[in-house]
């Protein structure tokens, strides 16, 4: 079976920390999609761990800058994590079905998130940080 891979568009949202995390997310996603069945679950686990940390960092930035869309943004993070956890659970029993969802469904959801949630948040964070007298420290 040939899987049609949908591109993960981790294009720049213009906020350095978020952009760096998105590049790493794309790298881990690609490794998972291309992983052999016997390592697929582990690669998905690495992607899950990265996203969990990334989403936490992103939400901390939004709290710190008073982003008004935090609740909806965080809810979408939860939805994405649920989707990826379901794919991870599937990977041990049906690697090809998991790989298909990972290659097609997850990128659509992540691209929608990047465009609809991350870009507005990044604009808010950039604008808010530029107005601050002291630099924003993350971590």
Beta strands, then each sheet from edge to edge (+ up, - down):
end
